[in-house]
Amino acid sequence: MPDDTIEARIPASCPSSISEILRHAWHHDLASLKPLLSVPGRASVQDPTTGETPLHAAIRSCGARTVDGNKKSAEKSAAPVDLEAAKAVVHQLFLSGAIWNDVDSNNETPGCVAARLAQDELYNLCVGAGMRAELLFGLLDGYEVLESDVEDEDEDEDEDEDEDEGEGEGESAEAAAAENQQDAPEDVILESDPDRAFSPPQAEGTVTSAAYLRANLTYSDGKLVDDEKNGVMMAWETSIMRSSVDALLPGLPAGKRILNIGFGMGIIDTMFRETEPSRHHIIEAHPEVLKHVESSPECTFGKDWEASGPSEGAYKIYAGKWQEVIPKLLEQGELYDAIYFDTFGEDYSQLRMFFTEYVLALLDEGGIFSFFNGLGADRKVCYDVYTKVVEMHLTDAGLDIEWNELEVDMKGLDEEGKGEWQGVKRRYWTLDKYRLPIITLMG
């Protein structure tokens, strides 16, 4: 268990300017803390060693909440904790720009600390702040990853040269400023970068869509991994796929029209095929997955499968990015009873674009849409935040959503680099519950 004492989290080596803020937050001294938060960035300063932020400190100092009948108490506290005072400090920190998902040296966000200590009210404040921040990112197109070709890079270089000519030694000035900050006396506030609050969170090892489509893939041992050992799809997801098919096709009736975006290992498409659909369309963008479909004897979704459809084009794998294929399907007037979305390397903005701009046109009356819900699944607080964000965006898009919560068998999944994660670079799932989205047309 982490050492949650004040001595461990705000060590003597902490600069006095940062320590002052952290200690006022730790002791829930709002009157003394509030004047220190007037400058942007001060609400999210971090101890250089422990990564402790004022949010971490305000939550951690409450200790672990235990429930004994109807009585709730906080452990590890020298004195009873005033939860209302703690909530007031956390609220003020968020108002002052504190960053909801900053991680400390234990790789915990403030929400992670609140969850571990069972401080539910403080945890909910973190989830609410995270939801507001993520909605803001969406409004600012913060999720979009800007990619440029060589010509764009050349233009950027030209612009940089023009700026350097017009502004003088900008780079040298920045270096000098950084050096001055390092040499700053301890009684000067060492401000954090407030712009961190306007950068969408990226999990370590995040792969962009463009990088994924260029990567080499390997099918082996119940896994599909890229050449950097990122897990693209894994066999442990099979139970989730089974439940997803059952939700998309209640009673598993034959003759339904199905669209799946992202073939991967073919797990869910094999299940769809068993229902004998009248139409079964698959979109897959990665050239090596397409090659696997065409040439691997282990895959049974090649030309023979396409030819076995009840009519020409009824069973088909469309090669290409869904952003290019979907408009063609719309032009052809295709409608579906069940749609599933499970791509790799795309951020949430692409999923949102799909259900905002296309699901209403593709889904027939009475149809159901779902997706692999791995949004923020490397930590509970992020998963909860994305749950609320998705709900709001789906409602805005004219769609209803229900969540079917499933138990995830964590045997073989609970330790980085071991069990199911052996040979995989990053443990992208850490939760014992999966929220399966069941999405229908509103009304």
C-alpha positions as CSV (number, residue, x, y, z in Angstrom):
1,M,0.0,0.0,0.0
2,P,1.2,3.5,-0.7
3,D,2.5,5.6,2.2
4,D,-0.1,8.3,2.6
5,T,1.5,10.3,5.4
6,I,2.2,13.9,5.0
7,E,5.9,13.3,5.6
8,A,6.1,10.9,2.7
9,R,4.0,13.0,0.2
10,I,5.3,16.5,1.0
11,P,8.9,15.8,1.9
12,A,11.4,18.3,3.3
13,S,13.0,18.6,-0.1
14,C,9.8,20.2,-1.5
15,P,10.3,23.8,-2.5
16,S,8.8,26.0,0.1
17,S,6.5,27.8,-2.4
18,I,5.0,24.5,-3.5
19,S,5.0,23.1,0.0
20,E,3.0,26.0,1.3
21,I,0.2,25.3,-1.2
22,L,0.2,21.6,-0.6
23,R,0.1,21.9,3.1
24,H,-2.8,24.3,3.1
25,A,-4.6,21.9,0.8
26,W,-3.7,19.0,3.0
27,H,-5.1,20.7,6.1
28,H,-8.2,22.0,4.2
29,D,-7.3,25.5,5.1
30,L,-9.3,27.3,2.4
31,A,-8.9,30.8,3.9
32,S,-5.1,30.5,3.6
33,L,-5.1,28.6,0.3
34,K,-7.5,30.7,-1.7
35,P,-5.2,33.8,-2.0
36,L,-2.4,31.6,-3.3
37,L,-4.5,30.3,-6.2
38,S,-4.9,33.7,-8.0
39,V,-2.2,32.9,-10.6
40,P,-3.0,30.3,-13.3
41,G,-1.1,27.1,-12.7
42,R,-0.8,27.3,-8.9
43,A,-3.8,25.0,-8.3
44,S,-1.9,22.2,-10.0
45,V,1.7,22.6,-8.8
46,Q,3.4,19.3,-8.0
47,D,6.1,18.2,-5.6
48,P,9.1,17.4,-7.8
49,T,9.7,14.0,-6.1
50,T,6.2,12.6,-5.2
51,G,4.2,14.4,-7.9
52,E,1.7,15.4,-5.2
53,T,-0.7,18.1,-6.3
54,P,-3.0,20.1,-4.1
55,L,-5.9,17.9,-5.2
56,H,-4.0,14.8,-4.2
57,A,-3.1,16.3,-0.8
58,A,-6.7,17.5,-0.1
59,I,-8.1,14.0,-0.8
60,R,-5.3,11.9,0.6
61,S,-5.4,13.7,4.0
62,C,-8.9,12.5,4.6
63,G,-7.7,8.9,5.0
64,A,-9.6,5.7,4.2
65,R,-13.3,5.8,4.9
66,T,-14.6,2.7,6.6
67,V,-18.3,1.7,7.1
68,D,-19.4,0.1,10.3
69,G,-23.1,-0.2,10.2
70,N,-24.4,3.3,9.5
71,K,-21.3,4.8,11.0
72,K,-18.6,6.2,8.7
73,S,-15.2,7.1,9.9
74,A,-11.8,8.0,8.5
75,E,-8.7,6.0,9.3
76,K,-5.1,7.3,9.3
77,S,-6.2,10.7,10.5
78,A,-4.8,12.3,13.6
79,A,-8.1,14.1,14.1
80,P,-11.6,13.6,12.7
81,V,-11.9,14.8,9.1
82,D,-14.2,17.6,8.2
83,L,-15.4,16.2,4.9
84,E,-17.3,19.5,4.1
85,A,-14.0,21.4,4.5
86,A,-12.3,18.9,2.2
87,K,-15.0,19.2,-0.4
88,A,-14.8,23.0,-0.3
89,V,-11.1,22.9,-0.9
90,V,-11.4,20.4,-3.8
91,H,-14.2,22.5,-5.3
92,Q,-12.1,25.6,-5.1
93,L,-9.1,23.9,-6.6
94,F,-11.2,22.8,-9.6
95,L,-12.5,26.4,-10.0
96,S,-8.9,27.6,-9.9
97,G,-7.8,25.3,-12.8
98,A,-6.6,22.1,-11.0
99,I,-6.1,19.2,-13.4
100,W,-8.4,16.3,-12.7
101,N,-6.1,13.6,-14.2
102,D,-2.6,14.6,-13.1
103,V,-0.8,11.5,-11.8
104,D,1.6,11.3,-8.9
105,S,4.6,9.1,-8.3
106,N,2.3,6.1,-7.5
107,N,0.6,6.6,-10.9
108,E,-2.6,7.7,-9.2
109,T,-4.8,10.6,-10.2
110,P,-6.7,12.4,-7.4
111,G,-9.7,10.4,-8.4
112,C,-7.7,7.2,-8.0
113,V,-6.7,8.2,-4.5
114,A,-10.3,9.0,-3.6
115,A,-11.5,5.6,-5.0
116,R,-8.8,3.7,-3.1
117,L,-9.7,5.5,0.2
118,A,-13.4,5.0,-0.5
119,Q,-14.0,8.7,-0.3
120,D,-17.1,8.6,-2.6
121,E,-18.1,12.2,-2.4
122,L,-14.6,13.4,-3.3
123,Y,-14.4,10.8,-6.0
124,N,-17.6,12.1,-7.5
125,L,-16.2,15.6,-7.5
126,C,-13.3,14.3,-9.6
127,V,-15.6,12.5,-12.0
128,G,-17.7,15.6,-12.5
129,A,-14.6,17.8,-13.1
130,G,-13.3,15.2,-15.5
131,M,-16.5,15.2,-17.4
132,R,-16.6,18.9,-17.7
133,A,-13.0,19.0,-18.9
134,E,-13.6,16.3,-21.5
135,L,-16.7,18.1,-22.8
136,L,-14.6,21.2,-23.1
137,F,-11.9,19.3,-25.1
138,G,-14.7,18.1,-27.4
139,L,-15.9,21.7,-28.0
140,L,-12.3,22.8,-28.7
141,D,-11.7,19.8,-30.9
142,G,-9.1,18.9,-28.3
143,Y,-9.2,15.2,-29.2
144,E,-8.1,15.7,-32.8
145,V,-4.5,14.6,-33.4
146,L,-3.1,16.9,-36.0
147,E,-1.1,15.1,-38.6
148,S,0.9,16.8,-41.4
149,D,2.8,15.7,-44.4
150,V,6.2,17.0,-45.5
151,E,4.7,20.0,-47.2
152,D,2.9,21.0,-44.0
153,E,6.2,20.6,-42.0
154,D,8.0,22.8,-44.5
155,E,5.3,25.5,-44.1
156,D,5.7,25.3,-40.4
157,E,9.5,25.6,-40.6
158,D,9.0,28.7,-42.9
159,E,6.6,30.2,-40.4
160,D,9.0,29.5,-37.5
161,E,11.8,31.2,-39.5
162,D,9.6,34.2,-40.1
163,E,8.7,34.4,-36.4
164,D,12.4,34.1,-35.4
165,E,13.3,37.0,-37.8
166,G,10.5,39.2,-36.5
167,E,10.8,38.4,-32.8
168,G,14.5,38.0,-32.4
169,E,16.1,35.3,-30.2
170,G,12.8,33.6,-29.1
171,E,14.3,30.3,-28.5
172,S,17.2,31.8,-26.5
173,A,14.7,33.8,-24.5
174,E,12.7,30.6,-23.6
175,A,15.9,28.9,-22.6
176,A,16.9,31.8,-20.5
177,A,13.5,31.8,-18.8
178,A,13.8,28.1,-18.1
179,E,17.2,28.7,-16.6
180,N,15.9,31.5,-14.5
181,Q,13.1,29.3,-13.2
182,Q,15.6,26.6,-12.2
183,D,17.6,29.2,-10.3
184,A,14.6,30.8,-8.7
185,P,14.6,31.1,-5.0
186,E,12.3,28.9,-3.0
187,D,10.1,31.7,-1.9
188,V,9.0,32.3,-5.6
189,I,6.1,30.2,-6.8
190,L,7.2,27.5,-9.2
191,E,4.1,27.5,-11.4
192,S,2.9,24.4,-13.3
193,D,2.0,24.7,-16.9
194,P,-1.7,25.7,-17.0
195,D,-1.9,24.6,-20.7
196,R,-1.8,21.0,-19.4
197,A,-5.5,21.5,-18.6
198,F,-6.2,22.0,-22.3
199,S,-4.4,18.9,-23.5
200,P,-6.4,15.7,-23.7
201,P,-5.1,12.8,-21.6
202,Q,-3.0,10.2,-23.5
203,A,-2.3,6.9,-21.9
204,E,1.3,5.8,-22.1
205,G,1.9,3.8,-25.2
206,T,-1.1,5.4,-27.1
207,V,-0.9,4.6,-30.8
208,T,-2.3,6.9,-33.5
209,S,-4.4,5.5,-36.3
210,A,-1.8,6.5,-38.9
211,A,1.0,4.7,-37.0
212,Y,-1.2,1.6,-36.5
213,L,-2.0,1.3,-40.2
214,R,1.7,1.5,-41.0
215,A,2.6,-1.1,-38.4
216,N,3.3,-4.8,-38.9
217,L,0.9,-7.1,-37.2
218,T,1.3,-10.6,-35.7
219,Y,-1.4,-13.2,-35.0
220,S,-0.2,-15.5,-32.2
221,D,-1.2,-17.1,-28.9
222,G,-4.7,-15.6,-28.9
223,K,-3.4,-12.1,-29.5
224,L,-3.1,-9.6,-32.4
225,V,-0.2,-7.3,-31.7
226,D,1.7,-4.7,-33.7
227,D,5.4,-4.5,-34.1
228,E,5.7,-2.5,-30.9
229,K,3.9,-5.2,-29.0
230,N,0.8,-3.1,-28.5
231,G,-2.2,-5.3,-28.0
232,V,-4.7,-4.7,-30.9
233,M,-7.1,-7.4,-29.9
234,M,-6.9,-10.3,-27.5
235,A,-8.8,-13.6,-26.9
236,W,-9.8,-12.6,-23.4
237,E,-12.3,-10.1,-25.0
238,T,-14.3,-13.1,-26.4
239,S,-16.8,-13.1,-23.5
240,I,-17.4,-9.4,-24.0
241,M,-18.0,-10.0,-27.7
242,R,-20.4,-12.8,-26.9
243,S,-22.5,-10.5,-24.6
244,S,-22.3,-7.8,-27.3
245,V,-23.8,-10.1,-29.9
246,D,-26.5,-11.2,-27.5
247,A,-27.4,-7.5,-26.9
248,L,-27.3,-6.5,-30.5
249,L,-29.4,-9.5,-31.7
250,P,-31.7,-10.4,-28.8
251,G,-32.7,-14.0,-29.2
252,L,-30.1,-14.4,-32.0
253,P,-32.7,-14.3,-34.9
254,A,-31.6,-15.2,-38.4
255,G,-31.9,-12.9,-41.4
256,K,-30.7,-9.7,-39.8
257,R,-28.6,-7.0,-41.5
258,I,-25.2,-6.5,-39.7
259,L,-22.4,-4.0,-40.0
260,N,-19.2,-4.5,-38.1
261,I,-16.4,-1.9,-38.3
262,G,-13.0,-3.4,-37.4
263,F,-12.4,-7.1,-38.2
264,G,-9.3,-7.7,-36.0
265,M,-9.2,-11.3,-35.0
266,G,-12.7,-12.0,-36.4
267,I,-14.1,-13.0,-33.0
268,I,-17.4,-11.0,-33.2
269,D,-17.8,-11.6,-36.9
270,T,-17.7,-15.4,-36.4
271,M,-20.5,-15.0,-33.8
272,F,-22.5,-12.8,-36.2
273,R,-22.0,-15.3,-39.0
274,E,-23.5,-18.1,-36.9
275,T,-26.8,-16.2,-36.8
276,E,-27.1,-16.6,-40.6
277,P,-27.7,-12.9,-41.4
278,S,-29.2,-11.7,-44.6
279,R,-26.5,-9.0,-44.9
280,H,-23.1,-9.1,-43.2
281,H,-20.8,-6.2,-44.0
282,I,-17.4,-5.7,-42.5
283,I,-15.0,-2.7,-42.8
284,E,-11.3,-3.2,-42.2
285,A,-8.5,-0.8,-42.9
286,H,-5.3,-2.5,-42.0
287,P,-3.6,-4.1,-45.0
288,E,-2.1,-7.0,-43.0
289,V,-5.5,-7.9,-41.5
290,L,-6.9,-7.9,-45.1
291,K,-4.0,-10.1,-46.2
292,H,-4.7,-12.5,-43.3
293,V,-8.4,-12.7,-44.4
294,E,-7.4,-13.5,-48.0
295,S,-4.6,-16.0,-47.4
296,S,-4.6,-17.5,-43.9
297,P,-6.2,-21.0,-43.8
298,E,-7.3,-20.2,-40.2
299,C,-9.6,-17.4,-41.5
300,T,-12.9,-18.3,-43.1
301,F,-14.0,-14.8,-44.2
302,G,-12.4,-14.7,-47.6
303,K,-13.9,-15.0,-51.1
304,D,-15.7,-18.2,-50.4
305,W,-17.6,-16.6,-47.6
306,E,-18.4,-13.6,-49.7
307,A,-19.7,-15.9,-52.5
308,S,-21.9,-17.8,-50.0
309,G,-24.2,-14.8,-49.3
310,P,-27.9,-15.0,-50.2
311,S,-27.3,-12.3,-52.9
312,E,-24.4,-10.5,-54.5
313,G,-22.7,-8.2,-52.1
314,A,-24.7,-9.5,-49.1
315,Y,-21.6,-10.8,-47.5
316,K,-18.6,-8.5,-48.0
317,I,-15.4,-7.1,-46.4
318,Y,-14.8,-3.5,-47.5
319,A,-11.2,-2.6,-47.5
320,G,-10.4,0.8,-46.3
321,K,-10.9,3.3,-43.5
322,W,-14.5,3.5,-42.4
323,Q,-14.5,7.3,-42.9
324,E,-14.1,6.5,-46.6
325,V,-16.4,3.4,-46.9
326,I,-19.4,4.6,-44.9
327,P,-20.4,7.4,-47.3
328,K,-20.4,4.9,-50.1
329,L,-22.7,2.6,-48.1
330,L,-25.0,5.5,-47.5
331,E,-25.1,6.3,-51.2
332,Q,-26.2,2.7,-51.8
333,G,-29.0,3.1,-49.3
334,E,-27.8,0.4,-46.9
335,L,-29.6,0.0,-43.6
336,Y,-28.7,-2.3,-40.7
337,D,-30.4,-3.9,-37.8
338,A,-27.1,-4.3,-35.8
339,I,-24.0,-2.1,-35.9
340,Y,-20.8,-2.7,-34.0
341,F,-17.8,-0.4,-33.8
342,D,-14.3,-1.6,-32.7
343,T,-11.4,0.2,-34.3
344,F,-7.8,0.5,-33.0
345,G,-5.6,3.6,-32.8
346,E,-8.5,6.1,-33.1
347,D,-9.4,8.5,-30.4
348,Y,-12.8,9.2,-29.0
349,S,-13.5,12.0,-31.5
350,Q,-13.8,9.4,-34.3
351,L,-16.3,7.2,-32.4
352,R,-18.2,10.4,-31.6
353,M,-18.2,11.4,-35.2
354,F,-19.5,8.0,-36.2
355,F,-22.5,8.0,-33.9
356,T,-23.2,11.7,-34.4
357,E,-23.0,11.8,-38.2
358,Y,-23.7,8.3,-39.4
359,V,-25.5,6.0,-37.0
360,L,-28.9,7.8,-37.4
361,A,-28.7,7.2,-41.2
362,L,-27.4,3.6,-41.1
363,L,-29.5,2.1,-38.3
364,D,-33.0,1.0,-39.2
365,E,-36.0,1.4,-36.9
366,G,-35.7,-1.0,-34.1
367,G,-32.0,-1.5,-34.7
368,I,-29.2,-1.5,-32.1
369,F,-25.7,0.0,-32.1
370,S,-22.9,-0.8,-29.8
371,F,-19.1,-0.4,-29.6
372,F,-16.2,-1.9,-27.7
373,N,-16.2,0.2,-24.6
374,G,-12.5,0.5,-23.7
375,L,-12.6,4.3,-23.2
376,G,-10.3,5.1,-20.3
377,A,-10.3,1.4,-19.2
378,D,-6.8,1.7,-17.7
379,R,-8.2,3.3,-14.5
380,K,-11.7,3.5,-12.9
381,V,-12.0,7.3,-12.7
382,C,-11.4,7.7,-16.5
383,Y,-13.9,4.9,-17.3
384,D,-16.5,6.7,-15.2
385,V,-15.8,10.0,-16.8
386,Y,-16.1,8.7,-20.3
387,T,-19.3,6.9,-19.4
388,K,-20.9,10.3,-18.6
389,V,-19.4,12.0,-21.6
390,V,-20.7,9.3,-24.0
391,E,-24.1,9.5,-22.4
392,M,-24.3,13.3,-23.0
393,H,-23.0,13.1,-26.6
394,L,-25.3,10.3,-27.5
395,T,-28.3,12.2,-26.2
396,D,-27.3,15.2,-28.2
397,A,-27.1,13.0,-31.3
398,G,-30.6,11.8,-30.8
399,L,-29.7,8.3,-29.4
400,D,-30.7,6.5,-26.2
401,I,-28.3,4.4,-24.3
402,E,-28.5,1.7,-21.7
403,W,-25.5,0.1,-19.9
404,N,-25.3,-3.6,-19.3
405,E,-22.7,-4.1,-16.6
406,L,-20.7,-7.3,-17.0
407,E,-18.3,-9.0,-14.7
408,V,-14.8,-9.4,-16.1
409,D,-12.8,-12.4,-15.1
410,M,-9.5,-10.8,-14.0
411,K,-7.7,-14.1,-13.7
412,G,-4.7,-13.6,-15.9
413,L,-5.5,-9.9,-16.4
414,D,-4.5,-8.3,-13.1
415,E,-0.7,-8.0,-13.5
416,E,1.3,-6.1,-16.1
417,G,3.4,-8.3,-18.3
418,K,2.1,-11.5,-16.9
419,G,-0.8,-13.9,-17.7
420,E,-2.8,-12.6,-20.7
421,W,-0.5,-9.6,-20.8
422,Q,2.7,-11.6,-21.4
423,G,4.3,-10.3,-24.6
424,V,2.0,-7.2,-24.6
425,K,3.5,-3.8,-24.1
426,R,0.7,-2.2,-22.1
427,R,-2.1,-3.4,-19.9
428,Y,-5.0,-1.5,-21.5
429,W,-7.7,-3.1,-19.3
430,T,-7.6,-3.0,-15.5
431,L,-11.2,-3.1,-14.4
432,D,-13.3,-6.0,-13.1
433,K,-16.5,-4.6,-14.7
434,Y,-17.3,-3.8,-18.3
435,R,-20.1,-1.5,-19.3
436,L,-21.7,-2.8,-22.5
437,P,-23.4,0.1,-24.4
438,I,-26.8,-0.7,-25.9
439,I,-27.8,2.2,-28.1
440,T,-31.0,2.7,-30.0
441,L,-32.8,5.5,-31.9
442,M,-34.4,8.0,-29.5
443,G,-38.1,7.6,-29.1
